[in-house]
């Protein structure tokens, strides 16, 4: 459990470092993407989830009417967990070039580690190629987890299973940013994350949990990028530039 809480602290440190001089201008785009993300989730929830959930609950037999509120809560929780995970991953893919740039600057400013400069155009291409590999890894597992929801005896605990699944995927996606910047292959990244399961799960769990806290969640993306960079630098120390 100690490693779990170590992972948690890196996300907290990422938040504390948001106002580091020299980093502030690099968090603008990640914050903008996060605003779009949560606006989209709220819109879909208000306009599509509530009418659908109410319609589904009304179809329950009268003798099950006492379950109405429970079923409605489960629907809302599943929707939030499902779509928030999907939207977050997709927005991270779109924002990956900007997140990669933020990770690079954080590594330089906070640790003095320089990464060989790459033209932004090439960084964009490299970032999207890398995210393509992540999606190839993520999508089959995402669909498999969705199928679990239709297994009756799993439904009561599904929100908890989904929470930790999302936490793991977010942790992997954010940790991949500094690893990719430092030319670590996707396969090697997977092995590094798996070798530190509890730390990775702790890092991703707080990212996931913070998604449900209004206002705080707007800064999740840049905080997670900086936190993952700090995690990488602390676990892969090297000689700083002079």
C-alpha positions, 0 to 999 in steps of 0.5 A: 500500500505504501507504493499506492500512496506514493503514486497518489502523491505524484498527482498532488505534486503535479497540482502544486507545480502548476504555477511554476514559473515558465510552465504556466503558458504550457498549461493553457491548451490542456486546461482548454481541452479539459473544459471542453471535456467536462462541458461535453459530458455534462451536455450528454448527461443532461440531454440524453442520459436523464430522459433515457434513464427515466424511461428505463426506470418507468418500465420496471414492474410495479412490484419493483418500484422500490428499486427505482432510485437505486436503478437510476443511481446505478445508471448515472454512475455507469454513464459518468464512469463509462463516458468520462473514461472514453472522453478523457482518453480521446481528449488525451489523444487529441491533446497529446502533442501539447501534453508532450510539450508540457512534459518536456518543459516540466522535465527541463524546469523542475529537474534540469533534464534536457530532451533533444529538441524536436520540431513541433510538427514532428512531435505532433506526428510522433505523438499521434503515432504513439497514441495510436498504439495506446488506442490499439491497446485500450479499445479491446479492453474497453469493449471487454469491460463494457460487456461485463456490465451485462453480467447480472451478478457483476452489475452491483460492483461494476462501478468499482471495477470500472473505476480501477480499470479507468484509473489504470488506463489513465495512469498508463496514458499519462506516464507514457508522455515523459517516457515517449519524450525520452524515447522509451518504446511502447512495449517498454512503457507497459513493462515499466508501468506493470512493474510498479502496479500499486504506484501506477494504480495510486497515481491513476486513482487520484486522477480518476477521483479528481475528475468528479470534483468541480473546478478542481477537475479543470486542471486534471490534465496539466497536473497529471502531465506534470505529476507523471513527469516528476514520477518518471524523473524520480524513478529514472534519475540521470545526470542533469545538464550543466 
